[in-house]
Amino acid sequence: MVTNTKIFLTGATGYIGGSVLQRLLTHPEARSFDITALVRNGEKAKLLESFSVKTIIGSISDFEKVEAAAASSDVVFSIADCDDLPAVQAILNGLKKRHAETGTTPILIHTSGTGVLIDNAEGKYATEDYYSDLDIAKIETLGPQQPHRWVDTAIVAAGEEGYVRTHIILPSSIFGLASGPLFERGISNTHSMHIPMMIRISWNRRGSGIVGPGKNIWPLVHIDEITDLYIVLFDKARKDPSTPNGRQGFYFGENGHFTQYEVAKAIGESLVEKGRTESSEPTTFSAEELDKYFAGIPFLGTNSACKAERSRAIGWKPTKTTKDALESVPAEVDALIGNGQINDAFKLREVLERYSG
């Protein structure tokens, strides 16, 4: 008797989570999936149910609900918050119960990020120190103070215990507007973090900004193509238990890099077109601005450099490059103006305060 694959997903109303959920709903095997999503908003839950998604009303801080949902699942997509260790522990506790009760080994696909690789360049140089997702020994040199690292190591440890097969996807700077039914219905967020955040800050200060000279680099990936990676890994892990997991289970989402200056320049050009500023040339953030927008942390001046070699080895084939990322900026500006989010210049500060605090 063939049974359906039970899937639990957190982050369904977000940018990545909504994209992954949407792809699962249109997957060739979608009829064999029983999908449950954790949703805080009751109205959005009703909308998701119209797409044949079961919902649990709550947040990732509702640990009993999260644990119970994971304990009933064959596959968990953890996409809500890459820094919430208690929520991840609730998922792992549930998956451990699943293993004990069924004798099967469930799958966890967790979302981290290449922010774990950042340094303290302050925009002064582009690093030559690249991390490969095949070089686990180098990844393991990352200290516990690095963003996301404390959660990643807990997940790896669980995978090494053997009751769950753990896979960690590390998206880089994602670009592009998410699209499709879940976004058109207002269920999921259409915007990424990095470039839209830079646009909002630049709009607020009436000029594009950089940390130092902006020579530092970040990897990039299009939203549709990072979603491809989730599905490629999901399909492979279900069919082949030997798919690298646990200590080996790191998968970078990268298809090229851009300098911070390049992105800032493209934003400056868009602001000139909108009449928001007279010069497209980025200017250096003052100490006061670093405090105002980034809680004093020069995050935009960091390097994060990597090679998605393991991801490509399992069949991931991204095609969109730095040129596509830079050309996506005008559409992002238009969308932020159109939906009224252009004036929210302090979203990143809220995130960074968690680290500085």
C-alpha positions, 0 to 999 in steps of 0.5 A: 500500500502506497501512503502519501508523503506527509510534509510540514513547512514553516515560513509559508507566508515568507519569501522563500517559504511561500516559493517552496510551498508553491512549487510543492503544490505544482510538483508532478507528485503533488497528489501524493503529498499531505502538506501542513503549514504553520501560520500565525494569521487566521485569514491567511490560513483560510486562504492556504486551505483553499489551496488544499494546504492543511494549516496549524494556527500558531508561531514557531514559538508554540513549541508543543504544536511544532513538535507534534507537527514534526512528529507526524511528518516524513519531511520537514521544511524549516524556513521560518527563522534560521536563528531560532534554536528553540524552534529547531529543537522542537522540530528535532524532538518531533522528528526523533519521536517520528523515528522511534514510533515508525522506525523510519528516518524522516528528512529535515531540510533547514534554511540557514544562509551564507551570512554565516560566512561574513567577515569584518571587511568594512567594505575595504576589500573583496575577500579571496577566501571562498568556502565550498559546500564540499569542504566540510573541514573549512565550514567547521572552522566557523566560530559559534559567534557567526550568524546562524552557526549555533543552529546549524551545528545543532542540526548537524549533531542531530543528523549524526545521531541518525534519527533524522537525515538533515540537510541545510540549504544556505541561500545567498543574497536572493534577488527577484520578485516572487510571483505566483498564486500565493503571492497574488493572493497576498499570502506570502511576501514578494520581497527578499531582504538584501537588495530591497533593504538597501533600496529602502535605506537609500530612499530614506537618506535620498542617496545610495549608500555603502560601507567604506568603498563598497569593495566587499562581495556577496554571493547571489541567487535568483528566487526561482533558482533557490527554490529549484535547489529546495525541490532538487534536494527534496526529490533526491533525498526522498529517493536516495538515502545516501544523499549527503546529510548530517555533517556532509549535508551543507548546500550553498545557493550561489551563482556568482557574486557582486560587490556592494558598490555594484548594487549600490550604484544600480540603486542610485541610478534607479533613484535618479530616474525616480527624481529621489536624488541627483547623483547615482554615485553611492556615498559612504554611510556615516557613523550616525547612519550606521547606528540609525539603520544597522544598530551600529553593525557594518553588516553591508561591509562584510564579505561572504564568498562561496561556491555551490559545488555540492548543490550542483553535484546533485543536479542543481543548474542555476543560470541567472547571474550578476547581470540579472541581479543588477538589472532586477533593481528597477523592478524592485524599486517600482514594486516597493513604491507600488505596495507602500513598503519603500518607506520601511528603512529599518527592517534590517536594524530589527534583525541586527539588534538581536545580534548586538543585544 
